[in-house]
Amino acid sequence: MYNGSILEPLECAVPVNLSIKNVPDPLVQRLRERAKRHHRSVQGELLAILEESVGLQRLTLEEVYSQVKALGFKTGSEAVTMVREDRDAR
């Protein structure tokens, strides 16, 4: 985690400072409460909100399944076989 963010900073990217002016007090209070709930600083919470809004690509269920399959993760039944083989090898 980098500065409250779930994304790693890009090595070639230069961080940019952003400023939001004239934020209404009730909105600031809600942001502080949200940051507290997520155990983040206000800065970290703002960064997480930005990432959720524009930085992260949401995958469909089919895309997740394809990626998991391509990675070769074992299924539940294969896991049972692996545990039995491990146990029998002892």
N, C-alpha and C positions, 0 to 999 in steps of 0.2 A: 504494500500500500504506500502511496506517495502523497503526502500532504492531505490525507483524508480521501484520496482518489482510489478507485479500484483499478485504474489504468496505470501502467508504468509510463514514466515520461519518455518521450522520444529522445534518443541520444543526440540527434542533430537539431532538435527543436530548441529555440530560445524561448524561455518562459516570457509571457506577456502579462503585464499588470492591467487589470480592468477596474473601472470605477463606475459605480452606480450612484447617481446623485438624486437627492430629494425623495428618498424611500420613506413612505409613511410609517410612523411609529408602530401602528398595529401590525403591519407586515413584517417589520424588523423583529417584533416580539414573537410572532408566529415562527419566523425563521430560527430564532434562538431556541425556541421550544423544540422544534424539529431537530435541530442540531444536537440538543441535549438527549433526545430520545434515541438518536443514532450514535451517541457517544463520539461526536465529532465537534470540532471547532466550527464557528460560523463560516470561516473560509473553506474548511473541508466540506461542509454541507453545501455551500454554493457550488463548489467544484463538482460534487456528486450530482447535483441537480442539473448542471450544464451537461455532464456526461450522459445522464439519463435522457435528456432532451435531444441532444444532437450528436453525441459521441459514440453511442453504442448501437450496434445493429441487432435488432431482435430477429432471432431465428425461428422458423416454423418448426413444428414437430418433425416433419419429414427431413428438414435440414439437420436437425440435431441427431436424428436416427442415422442418417447417412454419415455424419462425422464420427459418431460413436462406432459404427460398423467399420469405417475406414481405419480407425485407431486399433481395432482388433480386441476391444474389451470383451471379456468373457461374459456369457449369460449366466443366469442363476443355475441352470442344470449343469453347465460346465463347471461352475464354482463348486458344486457338490462333489463332482468327480475329482476335482483338484484337491479338495479337502480330504477325501477318502484316500487318494493316492499318497498324499503327504502323511496321513495318519498311519497307513499301512507300511510306509517306508521306515518308520521308527522302530 
